[in-house]
Amino acid sequence: MEKRMSAFICNERMAIPMKKRILCAVMAAGMMAVSMASCGGSSSDSSANTSASENGSSETGSSEGGESAVDMDGDAYTVHFMMLNQTEGASYDAVASAVNNLALSEINMNVDIIPVTFGTFASTTQMMLASNEPLDLFCSTSPASLPTYINAGYILNWADYIDQLPDVQAYLGDEMQYGYIGDFMAGIGVIKERANTFGLVARTDILDELGYTVDDFADVDAHNPSSLDKLDELFAAVQAKYPNMTVIAGQQGFASYVGSFTDALLDGYGVLANDGQDTTVTNWYESDQFRELAHVAKRWTDAHYYSSDAATSQDTGETLLKAGNMFCYMVGIKPNTAAEKVAQCGYDVSVIPLNGVGNYTTSSYSSMMYCLANASENPEKAAAFYNWAFASQEFEDLINWGIEGTDWVEDANGQATYPDGVDSSSVGYHNDFGWIYPNQTAGHAWTGNPVDIWDQYKEATNEAIKSVAAGFTYDSTAVTDQVAACSAASDQYLKTIAFGATSDIDATIDEFNKALYDGGLQMIMDEKQSQLDAWMAEHAN
């Protein structure tokens, strides 16, 4: 396991009275968003992806907000906080010390940060949970795993510690209900974009050279596959100008985005079609919509727009575009995708939306949630730490951007940027993983983003089509074997279909669906329908 990023500047037994907790003015905006939410008593449009200030950062104050029910006086508690991290840099230990000192002075807690990378995230989490290693808080990126965690006793019910979360409650409101599985509150969703939508990230220089702008594709929407002909026109022009360039690649194709056309009901094996407006669970993989999108992919493969290894390549679109011989790739998008991808790809890029405003489902909230580990020695204090971390601008900035003045400074727009003489190659610490931390809107947005980016997040969420089942999460415990079998079928067929990498696309789709039903898809759909019907009866207006 990777080494712990812990730097306990003071003895764990040291008693320091708690200072008044940092509270963000962003909470006021979050409460406004909550008041705008509706639908069956469960708020979804209150995603609180907004900031109280228009410059993308949150001011701090101490005159408002609830107090945690936990007594912070006495011995300092050590909270073990798992955190996604890119790499250890020169400022890594300094950041650890700063986080520890901040928490110790603010809430009388030491912080043991457990850094994990994308490559070790899943395995480290599973190992620590199974072996009951010291762990208080971790982020789950697999909602389908949560029923297993509950049944195995790996996580605690957040509902039992709700009194320690006054600021989280004020921000999220009824949206916190989306973290429930049955009567068990499995997680608290991070503050990120909520709309499920995707698009093309394309090199702007080539678009300009060929005489295209993003506005030329305003009518393109994969809900209407015939509108995708406009992309064929663009791709043909790219191929003619750059015959040795891969036109489109990456790890996703149209048929991969089940959750952007339906409410996937967690795993996609039985969905609510029509962006979650239907109430009958059906199989999207045998729908006309799925088949038509697969045929588009087949058309692009036959025209050699896709790379020959698109269905098997493990390279991300960002990696391939950065390498310099690819025009575009398909990816989930959000209001600041262009700014984000410039840094990742090394090119100025344009974003072409491909499925309208997207939709909002339970997974919009639950796809990334912080869980309270059963191994916590004091879950009340662990919950109080989370509440503080959620509201603290300084904490969010530290774990995301590093030490102010060394790794970042505030620019004239109130955004974070590199200090003079520092760039991405020389900075000592820079994560840019705000979307997987408790509340990125409490901290500074990075320079290059729109100054009102958090407001844009909120607007995108409010515009998304809300599923009739938003707030419902099915418990897959009764169909665990069937889900595993369907997942195996997806692993075998779905990427091949999504990239049209087969001689007979219709026959391959039929084989895929047979494998799904042979694996128990109907049982999963029946289980989902039964649970959904009961949930909807309880939550009917």
C-alpha positions in Angstrom: 0.0 0.0 0.0 1.2 3.5 -0.8 2.8 5.4 2.1 0.6 7.5 4.3 0.7 11.2 3.9 0.7 12.0 7.7 2.4 14.8 9.4 1.4 15.1 13.0 2.9 18.4 14.1 1.4 18.1 17.6 1.0 15.1 19.9 -2.3 13.3 19.3 -3.1 13.7 23.0 -2.7 17.5 22.8 -5.9 19.3 23.8 -6.8 22.4 22.0 -10.2 24.1 22.3 -12.1 24.2 19.0 -12.2 27.5 17.2 -15.2 28.7 15.4 -15.6 26.6 12.3 -14.9 28.1 8.9 -18.2 28.5 7.1 -18.5 29.4 3.4 -20.9 32.0 2.1 -21.5 29.4 -0.6 -23.8 27.7 1.8 -26.3 30.5 1.3 -26.4 29.8 -2.4 -26.8 26.1 -1.7 -29.8 26.8 0.5 -31.3 28.9 -2.3 -30.9 26.0 -4.7 -32.6 23.7 -2.2 -35.6 26.0 -2.0 -36.0 25.7 -5.8 -36.2 21.9 -5.8 -39.3 19.9 -6.1 -40.7 16.5 -7.1 -42.0 14.1 -4.5 -40.2 15.7 -1.6 -36.8 14.7 -3.0 -34.7 17.5 -4.3 -32.4 16.9 -7.2 -32.1 20.3 -8.8 -30.6 21.5 -5.5 -27.3 20.1 -6.5 -25.7 23.2 -4.9 -23.1 23.4 -7.6 -22.9 27.1 -7.1 -20.9 29.7 -5.3 -21.9 32.7 -3.3 -19.4 34.9 -5.1 -19.4 35.5 -8.8 -15.6 35.2 -9.2 -15.6 31.4 -8.7 -14.3 31.4 -5.1 -16.1 31.3 -1.8 -15.7 33.9 0.9 -15.5 32.6 4.4 -17.3 33.8 7.5 -18.3 32.6 11.0 -21.6 34.3 11.8 -23.9 31.7 10.4 -24.2 27.9 10.3 -24.9 25.1 12.8 -22.6 23.7 15.4 -21.6 20.1 15.4 -23.1 18.1 18.3 -19.6 16.6 19.0 -17.5 18.0 21.9 -14.2 18.8 20.3 -12.4 19.6 23.6 -10.1 17.0 25.1 -7.7 14.7 23.3 -7.2 15.4 19.7 -8.8 12.7 17.5 -6.9 11.4 14.4 -9.1 11.1 11.4 -7.9 8.8 8.6 -9.0 10.4 5.3 -8.4 8.5 2.0 -7.8 11.0 -0.8 -7.3 10.6 -4.5 -3.9 12.1 -5.4 -1.9 12.3 -8.6 1.7 12.1 -7.4 4.0 13.1 -4.6 5.8 16.4 -5.4 8.2 18.7 -3.6 5.4 20.3 -1.6 3.6 17.1 -0.7 4.8 16.9 2.9 4.2 20.6 3.4 0.6 20.2 2.3 0.2 17.3 4.8 1.5 19.4 7.6 -0.7 22.4 6.6 -3.8 20.2 6.5 -2.9 18.7 9.9 -2.2 22.1 11.5 -5.4 23.6 10.1 -7.6 20.8 11.4 -5.9 20.8 14.7 -6.4 24.5 15.2 -9.9 24.6 13.8 -11.5 21.4 15.2 -8.8 19.8 17.4 -8.2 16.9 15.1 -5.1 15.4 13.5 -5.4 14.3 9.9 -3.9 11.1 8.5 -4.2 11.5 4.8 -4.1 8.2 2.9 -3.2 9.0 -0.7 -4.3 6.7 -3.5 -3.9 7.0 -7.3 -6.5 6.0 -9.9 -4.5 2.8 -10.4 -4.6 1.8 -6.8 -7.9 3.4 -5.7 -10.2 0.4 -6.0 -7.8 -2.2 -4.7 -6.6 -0.1 -1.8 -10.1 0.7 -0.7 -11.2 -3.0 -0.9 -8.1 -4.2 1.0 -8.5 -1.6 3.8 -12.2 -2.3 4.2 -11.8 -6.1 4.2 -8.9 -6.0 6.7 -10.5 -3.4 9.0 -7.5 -1.1 8.8 -7.7 2.4 10.4 -10.0 4.3 8.1 -12.7 6.9 8.7 -13.7 8.4 5.3 -13.3 7.3 1.7 -14.9 8.2 -1.6 -16.8 5.4 -3.4 -16.9 5.7 -7.2 -18.9 2.5 -7.6 -22.5 2.8 -6.5 -23.1 -0.8 -7.5 -20.6 -1.8 -4.7 -22.5 -0.1 -1.9 -25.0 -2.9 -1.2 -22.1 -5.2 -0.8 -20.4 -2.8 1.5 -23.5 -2.5 3.6 -24.1 -6.3 3.8 -20.4 -6.9 4.7 -20.5 -4.3 7.4 -17.8 -2.2 5.8 -19.6 1.1 6.1 -21.8 2.9 8.7 -25.1 4.6 8.2 -24.6 8.3 7.8 -28.1 8.8 9.1 -27.0 7.9 12.6 -24.6 10.8 12.6 -26.7 13.5 10.8 -26.4 15.9 13.8 -22.7 16.2 13.0 -23.4 17.5 9.5 -25.2 20.9 9.8 -23.4 22.6 7.0 -23.6 19.6 4.6 -27.4 19.5 5.3 -27.7 23.2 4.7 -26.0 22.9 1.3 -27.5 19.7 0.0 -30.9 19.7 1.6 -33.2 16.9 0.4 -30.7 15.8 -2.1 -28.9 13.9 0.7 -31.8 11.5 0.4 -30.3 10.3 -2.9 -27.5 8.6 -0.8 -29.9 6.1 0.7 -30.3 2.5 -0.2 -33.5 1.5 1.5 -33.2 3.0 5.0 -29.4 3.0 5.0 -27.7 6.3 4.0 -24.6 4.9 2.3 -22.9 8.1 1.2 -22.8 11.8 0.8 -22.4 13.0 -2.8 -19.5 15.3 -3.7 -20.2 18.6 -5.3 -19.7 18.3 -9.0 -21.5 18.6 -12.2 -24.8 16.6 -12.1 -26.1 16.5 -15.7 -25.4 13.3 -17.5 -24.3 14.4 -20.9 -21.4 13.9 -23.4 -19.8 15.4 -26.4 -16.8 15.6 -28.6 -13.5 17.2 -27.6 -11.9 18.3 -30.8 -8.8 20.3 -31.8 -9.7 23.9 -32.3 -6.9 24.5 -34.8 -8.2 21.9 -37.2 -11.8 23.0 -36.8 -10.7 26.6 -37.6 -8.6 25.4 -40.6 -11.6 23.5 -42.1 -13.9 26.5 -41.5 -16.1 25.0 -38.8 -17.3 26.4 -35.4 -19.1 24.7 -32.6 -22.2 26.5 -33.6 -22.3 24.6 -36.8 -23.3 21.5 -34.8 -26.0 23.1 -32.6 -28.6 20.8 -34.1 -26.6 17.6 -33.5 -28.2 15.4 -30.9 -27.7 11.7 -30.6 -31.3 11.3 -29.5 -31.9 11.8 -33.2 -29.3 9.7 -34.9 -30.0 11.2 -38.3 -28.6 14.5 -37.0 -25.2 12.9 -36.7 -24.7 13.1 -40.4 -23.3 16.5 -39.8 -20.4 14.8 -38.0 -19.8 12.5 -40.9 -19.3 15.7 -43.0 -16.8 17.0 -40.5 -14.9 13.7 -40.2 -14.7 13.4 -44.0 -13.1 16.8 -44.2 -10.6 16.0 -41.5 -9.7 12.7 -43.2 -9.2 14.4 -46.6 -7.0 17.1 -45.1 -5.0 14.7 -42.8 -5.2 11.2 -44.3 -2.7 9.8 -41.8 -4.5 11.2 -38.8 -6.9 9.2 -36.6 -10.2 11.1 -36.8 -11.8 9.8 -33.6 -10.7 7.4 -30.8 -10.9 7.2 -27.0 -12.6 4.7 -24.7 -16.3 5.6 -25.3 -18.7 5.3 -28.2 -22.4 6.3 -28.4 -23.6 2.9 -27.3 -21.5 3.2 -24.1 -23.6 6.1 -22.8 -26.6 4.2 -21.6 -27.0 6.6 -18.7 -27.1 9.6 -21.0 -30.2 8.4 -22.8 -32.0 6.6 -20.0 -32.1 6.4 -16.2 -29.7 3.4 -16.0 -31.0 2.5 -12.6 -27.4 2.1 -11.4 -26.0 -0.5 -13.7 -27.8 -0.3 -17.0 -29.3 -3.8 -16.8 -32.9 -2.7 -17.1 -33.5 1.1 -17.5 -36.1 3.7 -17.6 -36.1 4.9 -21.2 -36.7 8.4 -22.6 -34.2 10.0 -20.3 -35.9 8.4 -17.3 -39.4 9.6 -18.1 -40.8 6.1 -18.6 -41.8 4.1 -15.5 -41.5 0.6 -17.0 -38.1 -1.1 -16.7 -36.9 -2.2 -20.2 -33.7 -3.4 -21.8 -32.1 -0.5 -23.6 -29.7 -2.8 -25.4 -32.5 -4.2 -27.5 -34.1 -0.8 -28.2 -34.2 0.8 -31.7 -32.2 3.8 -30.2 -29.3 1.5 -29.2 -29.3 -0.3 -32.5 -29.3 3.0 -34.5 -26.4 4.4 -32.5 -24.4 1.2 -33.0 -25.0 1.5 -36.8 -23.5 5.0 -36.7 -20.4 3.6 -35.0 -20.2 0.9 -37.6 -20.5 3.5 -40.4 -17.5 5.4 -38.8 -15.4 2.3 -38.5 -16.1 1.3 -42.1 -15.0 4.8 -43.2 -11.8 4.5 -41.1 -12.7 7.4 -38.9 -12.2 5.3 -35.8 -8.7 3.8 -35.2 -8.4 0.2 -36.1 -7.8 -0.7 -32.4 -10.5 1.6 -30.9 -12.4 -1.3 -29.4 -9.3 -2.7 -27.6 -7.1 0.3 -26.9 -6.7 1.2 -23.2 -5.5 4.7 -24.0 -7.7 7.6 -22.9 -8.8 10.2 -25.4 -6.7 12.8 -23.5 -3.6 10.7 -24.0 -4.2 10.1 -27.7 -5.0 13.7 -28.4 -1.9 14.9 -26.6 0.2 12.5 -28.7 -0.6 14.8 -31.6 -2.1 12.6 -34.3 -5.8 12.5 -33.4 -8.6 15.0 -34.1 -11.2 14.3 -31.4 -12.6 11.9 -28.9 -15.9 11.3 -27.1 -16.2 12.0 -23.4 -18.6 13.1 -20.7 -18.8 16.9 -20.6 -19.6 19.7 -18.2 -19.5 23.5 -18.4 -15.8 23.8 -18.0 -14.7 20.8 -20.1 -12.8 22.9 -22.6 -10.7 24.6 -19.9 -10.0 21.3 -18.2 -9.0 19.4 -21.3 -6.6 22.1 -22.5 -4.3 21.3 -19.5 -4.7 17.6 -20.1 -4.3 17.5 -23.8 -1.9 20.3 -24.6 -4.1 21.7 -27.3 -6.7 24.4 -27.5 -9.9 22.3 -27.8 -13.5 22.9 -28.6 -16.4 20.9 -27.1 -19.3 19.8 -29.3 -22.3 18.6 -27.1 -23.9 15.5 -28.5 -27.0 14.8 -26.4 -28.7 18.0 -25.5 -29.0 19.1 -21.9 -28.6 15.6 -20.6 -30.5 14.1 -17.7 -30.4 14.0 -13.9 -30.8 10.6 -12.2 -29.9 9.2 -8.8 -26.5 8.3 -10.2 -25.9 12.0 -10.9 -25.5 12.3 -7.2 -24.4 8.9 -6.1 -21.7 8.2 -8.7 -19.1 9.7 -6.3 -20.0 9.7 -2.6 -18.0 9.8 0.7 -18.7 6.8 2.9 -18.1 6.5 6.7 -16.0 3.4 7.3 -17.0 0.9 9.9 -13.3 0.9 11.1 -13.7 4.4 12.4 -12.8 4.6 16.1 -15.1 7.6 16.6 -17.6 8.0 13.8 -19.2 11.1 15.5 -15.9 12.9 15.2 -15.2 11.5 11.7 -18.6 12.9 10.6 -17.8 16.3 12.3 -14.5 16.4 10.4 -16.3 15.8 7.1 -18.7 18.6 7.9 -15.8 20.9 8.5 -13.9 19.7 5.4 -17.0 20.3 3.3 -17.3 23.9 4.5 -13.6 24.9 4.7 -12.2 27.0 1.8 -8.7 26.5 3.1 -8.9 22.8 3.3 -10.3 22.4 -0.2 -7.6 24.7 -1.6 -4.9 22.8 0.3 -5.8 19.3 -1.0 -6.5 20.5 -4.5 -3.9 23.3 -5.2 -1.3 23.0 -2.4 0.3 25.8 -0.4 -0.9 29.3 -1.2 2.0 31.5 -2.3 4.2 28.5 -3.1 2.0 26.3 -5.4 -0.7 28.8 -6.2 -1.8 32.4 -5.8 -5.1 34.1 -6.2 -5.3 36.2 -9.4 -7.3 39.3 -10.2 -10.4 37.3 -11.0 -10.4 35.6 -7.6 -9.2 32.3 -9.2 -6.2 30.1 -8.4 -3.2 30.3 -10.7 0.5 29.5 -10.6 2.8 32.0 -8.9 5.3 33.8 -11.1 8.0 31.5 -12.3 6.0 28.3 -11.6 4.2 26.2 -14.1 2.8 22.7 -14.4 6.3 21.2 -14.9 7.8 22.8 -11.8 5.0 23.1 -9.3 5.5 21.2 -6.1 1.8 20.1 -5.6 -1.2 20.4 -8.0 -4.0 17.8 -8.0 -6.9 19.4 -9.9 -9.2 16.7 -8.5 -11.8 19.0 -7.0 -14.6 16.9 -8.5 -13.8 14.0 -6.2 -13.2 16.0 -3.0 -16.1 16.9 -0.7 -17.0 20.4 -2.0 -14.8 22.0 -4.6 -17.1 25.0 -4.7 -15.9 26.0 -1.3 -12.4 26.5 -2.7 -11.0 28.5 -5.6 -11.7 27.6 -9.2 -8.5 27.4 -11.4 -7.7 30.2 -13.8 -9.1 29.7 -17.3 -12.5 28.6 -16.1 -15.4 30.9 -16.5 -15.5 33.2 -13.5 -19.0 32.1 -12.8 -18.3 28.4 -13.3 -20.1 27.2 -10.1 -23.2 29.0 -11.2 -22.9 27.4 -14.6 -22.8 24.0 -12.9 -26.0 24.9 -11.1 -27.6 26.1 -14.3 -26.7 22.9 -16.2 -28.1 20.8 -13.4 -31.4 22.7 -13.4 -31.7 22.4 -17.2 -31.1 18.6 -17.2 -34.1 16.4 -17.7 -35.0 15.0 -14.3 -35.8 11.3 -14.1 -39.1 10.3 -12.5 -37.0 7.9 -10.4 -34.5 10.5 -9.2 -33.7 9.5 -5.6 -34.4 5.8 -6.1 -31.5 3.3 -5.8 -32.2 -0.3 -6.1 -30.7 -2.9 -3.9 -29.0 -5.5 -6.1 -28.4 -8.0 -3.3 -31.0 -10.5 -4.5 -29.6 -10.5 -8.0 -25.8 -10.4 -7.4 -25.0 -13.4 -9.5 -27.2 -12.2 -12.4 -25.5 -8.7 -12.3 -22.1 -10.4 -12.5 -23.2 -12.5 -15.4 -24.6 -9.5 -17.3 -21.4 -7.6 -16.5 -19.4 -10.4 -18.1 -21.6 -10.2 -21.2 -21.0 -6.4 -21.4 -17.3 -6.9 -21.1 -17.4 -9.3 -24.0 -19.7 -7.4 -26.4 -20.4 -3.8 -25.5 -17.2 -2.0 -26.5 -17.1 -4.0 -29.8 -20.6 -2.7 -30.5 -19.9 0.8 -29.3 -17.1 1.1 -31.9 -18.8 -0.9 -34.6 -15.8 -3.3 -34.6 -17.7 -6.2 -36.1 -18.6 -7.4 -39.6 -22.3 -7.8 -38.7 -23.5 -5.3 -36.2 -27.0 -6.6 -36.0 -26.0 -10.1 -35.4 -23.5 -9.0 -32.7 -26.3 -7.0 -30.9 -28.5 -10.1 -31.0 -25.7 -12.2 -29.5 -25.2 -9.6 -26.8 -28.8 -9.6 -25.8 -29.0 -13.4 -25.8 -26.0 -13.4 -23.4 -27.7 -10.8 -21.2 -31.0 -12.8 -20.9 -29.1 -16.1 -20.5 -27.2 -14.4 -17.6 -30.5 -13.4 -15.8 -31.3 -9.9 -17.2 -35.0 -10.6 -16.8 -34.6 -11.3 -13.1 -32.7 -8.1 -12.6 -35.4 -6.1 -14.5 -38.1 -7.7 -12.5 -36.3 -7.0 -9.2 -35.8 -3.4 -10.3 -39.5 -3.0 -11.3 -40.7 -4.4 -8.0 -38.5 -2.1 -5.9 -39.2 0.9 -8.1 -43.0 0.4 -7.9 -42.8 0.3 -4.1 -40.6 3.4 -4.0 -42.8 5.4 -6.4 -45.9 4.5 -4.4 -44.2 5.8 -1.3 -43.0 9.0 -3.0 -46.0 9.8 -5.1 -47.1 13.4 -5.0 
